[in-house]
Amino acid sequence: MIEIRKVIKVLGGKAVPVDDYIAQEEFVEVIHSGRVLFRHTVSPSELYEWAVGYLYTNRVIKDLSKVKVWEENGKIFLDGEVNFEPGAFWGFTSGCGSSVENFCLTDLPVLVEERVYFRVSKIFEIFEEFNKKSVNFKLAGSLHSSAICDELGIIYFSEDVARHNAVDKVIGKALLEGKELSGTFLLTSGRISSEIVRKAVLVRIPVIVSHSAPTTFAIDLAQTYGLTLIGFLRGKKCNVYSHDWRILV
């Protein structure tokens, strides 16, 4: 996740060589039937969980029971039924390197049936715990954190150089355990983009919380698909951008 490298620290008019913590970023190949489908940049930890979350939320895998996923020597291998056409164009989205074949919204559920409620005081409390767990960010800086939580606290936690990868990792952990997510909320350290909303809606997470801001498209998607969006959580303050009925003040 992080490694130590030599850097030059300039302080008080002096340049001094020091050891510093640097976030690792590497390419991982996703391989199906001996063919490399694509390469993706990721922090080299929890690759198996990342792959499950990423491939499911990007609809390469639609049924986990029909495909085998495993990690070997830093590569991801697939065997079974995948939704990937040879030669398909995979373009970059707003996700800092996230690649998807298309931004499909037709198979998303509407979450108005998730009549779950969270006390805002508890969200503030869990967010403090979330910040304390973000150890690698404090050491190296250039990392994002994500967590899936309920009223009792953090259930799954991951870090990565890209915020969407961290989200995929915690979703992957939940999918692998068969966790029901309609009574949970997603914490993320970065801005809330439309693709983060899409990932949450797809696995029926009804609430997203971040200390950063959402985009206009993210708010529009959240409003349309019944997701509660909370941003700018700082101390005991936050903004609720959509479906505020889930939040108890």
C-alpha positions as CSV (number, residue, x, y, z in Angstrom):
1,M,0.0,0.0,0.0
2,I,2.8,2.4,0.9
3,E,6.6,2.3,0.7
4,I,9.5,4.5,1.8
5,R,11.5,6.5,-0.7
6,K,14.1,9.2,-0.5
7,V,12.8,12.8,-1.1
8,I,14.3,16.2,-0.6
9,K,12.6,18.3,2.0
10,V,13.0,22.0,1.7
11,L,12.5,23.8,5.0
12,G,13.8,27.0,6.4
13,G,16.0,27.7,3.4
14,K,17.7,24.3,3.6
15,A,17.3,21.2,1.4
16,V,17.6,17.9,3.4
17,P,17.3,14.3,2.1
18,V,14.8,12.4,4.2
19,D,12.8,9.2,4.0
20,D,9.1,9.7,3.2
21,Y,6.0,7.5,2.8
22,I,4.7,7.2,-0.8
23,A,1.5,5.5,-1.9
24,Q,2.0,2.6,-4.2
25,E,0.2,2.6,-7.6
26,E,0.5,-0.3,-10.0
27,F,-1.2,-1.8,-13.1
28,V,-3.3,-4.9,-12.7
29,E,-4.3,-7.0,-15.6
30,V,-7.7,-8.6,-15.8
31,I,-7.5,-11.9,-17.8
32,H,-10.3,-14.0,-19.2
33,S,-9.7,-17.3,-21.0
34,G,-6.0,-16.4,-21.6
35,R,-6.9,-13.0,-23.0
36,V,-6.1,-9.7,-21.3
37,L,-9.4,-7.8,-21.2
38,F,-8.0,-4.6,-19.8
39,R,-5.4,-3.1,-17.4
40,H,-6.3,-0.8,-14.5
41,T,-4.3,1.2,-12.0
42,V,-4.9,0.3,-8.4
43,S,-3.1,0.2,-5.0
44,P,-1.7,-3.4,-4.8
45,S,-3.7,-4.6,-1.8
46,E,-7.1,-6.4,-1.6
47,L,-6.9,-7.1,-5.4
48,Y,-9.4,-10.0,-5.2
49,E,-12.0,-7.9,-3.4
50,W,-11.4,-4.9,-5.7
51,A,-11.9,-7.1,-8.8
52,V,-15.2,-8.5,-7.5
53,G,-16.5,-5.1,-6.7
54,Y,-15.2,-3.4,-9.8
55,L,-16.3,-6.1,-12.3
56,Y,-19.8,-6.4,-10.7
57,T,-20.5,-2.7,-10.5
58,N,-19.3,-2.2,-14.1
59,R,-21.5,-5.2,-15.2
60,V,-18.7,-7.3,-16.6
61,I,-20.0,-9.8,-14.1
62,K,-23.8,-9.9,-13.6
63,D,-24.1,-13.2,-11.7
64,L,-21.3,-14.1,-9.2
65,S,-22.4,-17.7,-9.2
66,K,-21.6,-18.1,-12.9
67,V,-18.0,-16.9,-12.8
68,K,-14.8,-17.7,-10.9
69,V,-12.5,-14.8,-10.0
70,W,-9.1,-15.2,-8.5
71,E,-5.9,-13.3,-8.0
72,E,-2.5,-14.7,-8.8
73,N,0.9,-13.0,-8.9
74,G,-0.8,-9.5,-9.0
75,K,-3.1,-10.4,-11.8
76,I,-6.9,-11.1,-11.9
77,F,-8.2,-14.1,-13.7
78,L,-11.8,-14.8,-14.7
79,D,-13.4,-18.1,-15.7
80,G,-17.0,-18.3,-16.7
81,E,-19.7,-16.0,-18.0
82,V,-18.6,-12.4,-18.5
83,N,-20.3,-9.4,-20.2
84,F,-17.4,-8.1,-22.3
85,E,-17.3,-7.9,-26.1
86,P,-13.8,-8.2,-27.8
87,G,-12.9,-4.9,-29.3
88,A,-15.3,-3.0,-27.1
89,F,-14.2,0.6,-26.4
90,W,-13.5,1.2,-22.7
91,G,-13.2,5.0,-22.1
92,F,-12.2,6.9,-19.1
93,T,-14.9,8.4,-16.9
94,S,-14.7,10.9,-14.0
95,G,-13.2,8.3,-11.8
96,C,-9.5,9.1,-12.1
97,G,-8.8,6.2,-14.3
98,S,-11.9,4.1,-13.9
99,S,-12.9,2.5,-17.1
100,V,-16.3,1.3,-18.1
101,E,-17.7,0.1,-21.4
102,N,-20.7,2.3,-21.1
103,F,-22.4,4.3,-18.4
104,C,-25.6,2.2,-18.4
105,L,-28.4,3.4,-16.2
106,T,-31.1,1.1,-17.5
107,D,-30.5,-1.7,-15.0
108,L,-30.4,0.4,-11.8
109,P,-33.0,-0.2,-9.1
110,V,-34.9,2.7,-7.5
111,L,-34.2,2.8,-3.8
112,V,-37.4,4.4,-2.4
113,E,-38.4,1.1,-0.8
114,E,-35.3,1.2,1.4
115,R,-37.1,2.8,4.4
116,V,-33.9,3.0,6.5
117,Y,-33.1,6.0,8.7
118,F,-29.8,7.2,10.2
119,R,-29.3,9.6,13.1
120,V,-27.0,12.4,11.9
121,S,-25.2,12.4,15.3
122,K,-24.3,8.7,14.7
123,I,-23.0,9.5,11.2
124,F,-20.8,12.2,12.7
125,E,-19.5,9.7,15.3
126,I,-18.8,7.0,12.7
127,F,-17.0,9.5,10.4
128,E,-14.6,10.3,13.3
129,E,-13.8,6.6,13.5
130,F,-13.4,6.5,9.7
131,N,-10.8,9.3,9.8
132,K,-8.9,7.5,12.6
133,K,-8.7,4.3,10.5
134,S,-7.3,6.2,7.5
135,V,-3.8,5.5,8.7
136,N,-2.1,5.2,5.3
137,F,-3.6,8.6,4.2
138,K,-2.0,10.2,7.2
139,L,1.4,8.6,6.3
140,A,1.5,9.1,2.6
141,G,-1.3,11.6,1.7
142,S,-2.3,10.5,-1.8
143,L,-4.8,7.8,-0.8
144,H,-8.6,7.6,-0.5
145,S,-10.7,5.7,2.0
146,S,-14.1,4.1,1.8
147,A,-16.3,2.2,4.3
148,I,-19.6,0.5,4.4
149,C,-21.3,1.2,7.8
150,D,-24.5,0.7,9.7
151,E,-25.8,2.2,12.9
152,L,-23.3,0.2,14.9
153,G,-20.2,1.4,13.1
154,I,-17.9,0.4,10.2
155,I,-18.4,-3.0,8.7
156,Y,-15.9,-2.9,5.8
157,F,-13.0,-0.5,5.3
158,S,-10.5,-0.1,2.4
159,E,-7.9,2.4,1.1
160,D,-6.6,3.0,-2.4
161,V,-5.0,5.7,-4.6
162,A,-8.3,6.1,-6.4
163,R,-11.6,6.8,-4.5
164,H,-13.6,4.6,-6.9
165,N,-11.2,1.7,-6.3
166,A,-11.6,2.0,-2.5
167,V,-15.4,1.9,-3.1
168,D,-15.1,-1.2,-5.3
169,K,-13.0,-2.9,-2.6
170,V,-15.6,-2.5,0.2
171,I,-18.4,-3.5,-2.2
172,G,-16.4,-6.5,-3.2
173,K,-16.0,-7.6,0.4
174,A,-19.7,-7.2,0.9
175,L,-20.6,-9.2,-2.2
176,L,-18.2,-12.0,-1.3
177,E,-19.9,-12.4,2.1
178,G,-23.4,-12.0,0.7
179,K,-24.0,-9.0,2.9
180,E,-27.4,-7.3,2.6
181,L,-26.6,-3.6,2.0
182,S,-30.0,-1.9,2.0
183,G,-29.6,-1.0,5.7
184,T,-26.1,0.5,5.3
185,F,-24.5,3.7,4.2
186,L,-21.3,4.3,2.2
187,L,-18.5,6.6,3.5
188,T,-16.0,7.9,1.0
189,S,-13.2,10.4,1.4
190,G,-13.4,11.9,-2.1
191,R,-15.9,13.9,-4.1
192,I,-19.1,12.1,-5.0
193,S,-19.2,11.6,-8.7
194,S,-22.0,10.1,-10.8
195,E,-20.2,6.7,-11.0
196,I,-19.9,6.5,-7.2
197,V,-23.7,7.0,-7.0
198,R,-24.3,4.4,-9.7
199,K,-22.1,1.8,-7.9
200,A,-24.0,2.4,-4.6
201,V,-27.5,2.2,-6.2
202,L,-26.6,-1.0,-8.1
203,V,-25.9,-2.8,-4.8
204,R,-28.8,-1.1,-3.0
205,I,-26.8,1.1,-0.6
206,P,-29.3,3.9,0.0
207,V,-27.0,6.6,1.6
208,I,-23.6,8.0,0.6
209,V,-21.6,10.3,2.9
210,S,-18.5,12.3,2.1
211,H,-16.5,15.2,3.6
212,S,-16.2,16.4,0.0
213,A,-18.8,17.7,-2.5
214,P,-21.0,15.9,-5.1
215,T,-21.3,16.8,-8.7
216,T,-24.5,18.0,-10.3
217,F,-24.9,14.7,-12.2
218,A,-24.4,12.8,-9.0
219,I,-27.2,14.8,-7.3
220,D,-29.5,14.3,-10.2
221,L,-28.9,10.5,-10.3
222,A,-29.3,10.3,-6.5
223,Q,-32.6,12.2,-6.7
224,T,-33.9,10.0,-9.6
225,Y,-32.9,6.6,-8.1
226,G,-33.9,7.4,-4.5
227,L,-30.4,7.7,-2.8
228,T,-29.7,10.0,0.0
229,L,-26.6,12.1,-0.7
230,I,-24.6,13.8,2.1
231,G,-21.5,16.0,1.5
232,F,-19.3,18.6,3.1
233,L,-19.3,16.7,6.4
234,R,-17.0,18.7,8.5
235,G,-17.1,18.3,12.3
236,K,-20.8,18.5,13.2
237,K,-21.9,20.0,9.9
238,C,-23.0,18.5,6.6
239,N,-25.2,19.2,3.5
240,V,-28.0,16.8,2.5
241,Y,-28.5,17.1,-1.3
242,S,-31.3,14.5,-1.9
243,H,-33.9,12.4,-0.1
244,D,-33.3,14.0,3.3
245,W,-36.1,12.0,4.9
246,R,-33.7,9.2,5.8
247,I,-31.7,11.5,8.0
248,L,-32.9,12.1,11.6
249,V,-31.6,15.3,13.1
